[in-house]
Amino acid sequence: YFIALVHWFNHIADAPDELTGMWMVASFFLDNGSHNFTVIHIDSIVRSIHLLPIFDKETVSQFINCDNSLDLYQAFYVNRFVDHHAYEIVS
């Protein structure tokens, strides 16, 4: 089967962040508090996105990595500057 597991996010605001120009998103949770995941056909995917944690003023843990960053941070920037395709789609 040609399927993918998608982790859904919601926009935090109605416009991109004024300082960075990037959209801000947060995990979409179901009523029971669990993350919203869906299995979709890969033909439905335009492209993946590059998420950057929205850091606060605290020191960033030296133990953060790609395996735990979605659990350690509540909100993310959608990085439109990762390549020119992302810039065109997300802008």
C-alpha positions as CSV (number, residue, x, y, z in Angstrom):
1,Y,0.0,0.0,0.0
2,F,1.2,3.5,-0.8
3,I,0.2,5.3,2.4
4,A,1.7,7.7,4.9
5,L,1.0,8.5,8.6
6,V,0.2,12.3,8.9
7,H,0.6,14.2,12.2
8,W,-1.9,17.2,11.9
9,F,-1.2,20.7,13.1
10,N,-3.3,23.9,13.4
11,H,-2.4,27.4,12.7
12,I,-1.7,29.5,15.8
13,A,-2.6,32.8,14.1
14,D,-4.4,34.0,11.0
15,A,-1.2,35.4,9.4
16,P,2.5,34.6,9.4
17,D,4.7,35.9,12.3
18,E,5.6,39.5,11.7
19,L,9.2,39.0,12.8
20,T,10.1,35.9,10.9
21,G,7.5,35.8,8.1
22,M,6.8,32.1,8.9
23,W,3.5,30.5,9.8
24,M,3.2,29.2,13.4
25,V,1.5,25.9,14.1
26,A,0.8,23.7,17.1
27,S,-0.2,20.0,17.3
28,F,-3.9,19.3,16.8
29,F,-5.3,17.3,19.7
30,L,-8.4,15.2,19.7
31,D,-11.0,15.6,22.5
32,N,-9.4,12.7,24.5
33,G,-6.0,14.6,24.5
34,S,-4.2,12.4,22.0
35,H,-2.4,13.7,18.9
36,N,-4.4,13.7,15.7
37,F,-2.9,11.2,13.2
38,T,-4.4,10.1,10.0
39,V,-3.3,7.5,7.4
40,I,-3.6,9.0,3.9
41,H,-2.7,7.9,0.3
42,I,0.7,9.3,-0.8
43,D,-1.0,10.8,-3.9
44,S,-2.6,13.3,-1.5
45,I,0.8,14.7,-0.4
46,V,2.2,17.8,-2.0
47,R,5.4,17.9,0.0
48,S,6.6,17.5,3.6
49,I,7.3,20.5,5.8
50,H,10.3,21.6,7.8
51,L,9.3,22.5,11.4
52,L,11.4,24.7,13.7
53,P,10.5,24.8,17.4
54,I,9.4,28.1,18.7
55,F,12.0,28.5,21.5
56,D,11.3,30.5,24.6
57,K,13.9,32.5,26.6
58,E,15.0,29.4,28.5
59,T,18.2,27.5,27.6
60,V,17.7,24.8,25.0
61,S,18.3,21.3,26.3
62,Q,21.4,19.6,25.0
63,F,19.3,16.4,24.7
64,I,16.8,17.7,22.2
65,N,16.9,15.8,18.9
66,C,14.7,14.8,15.9
67,D,13.2,12.0,18.0
68,N,11.9,14.1,20.9
69,S,11.4,17.7,19.6
70,L,7.7,17.2,18.7
71,D,7.1,16.2,22.4
72,L,9.3,18.8,24.0
73,Y,7.9,21.9,22.2
74,Q,4.3,23.0,21.9
75,A,4.5,25.3,18.9
76,F,6.6,25.4,15.7
77,Y,7.4,27.7,12.8
78,V,6.8,26.3,9.3
79,N,10.2,27.0,7.7
80,R,9.5,28.4,4.3
81,F,13.2,29.2,3.8
82,V,14.3,25.6,3.7
83,D,14.3,25.6,-0.2
84,H,12.7,27.6,-3.0
85,H,9.8,25.1,-3.4
86,A,8.8,25.5,0.2
87,Y,9.1,29.3,-0.2
88,E,6.7,29.3,-3.1
89,I,4.2,26.9,-1.5
90,V,4.2,28.4,2.0
91,S,4.5,32.1,1.2
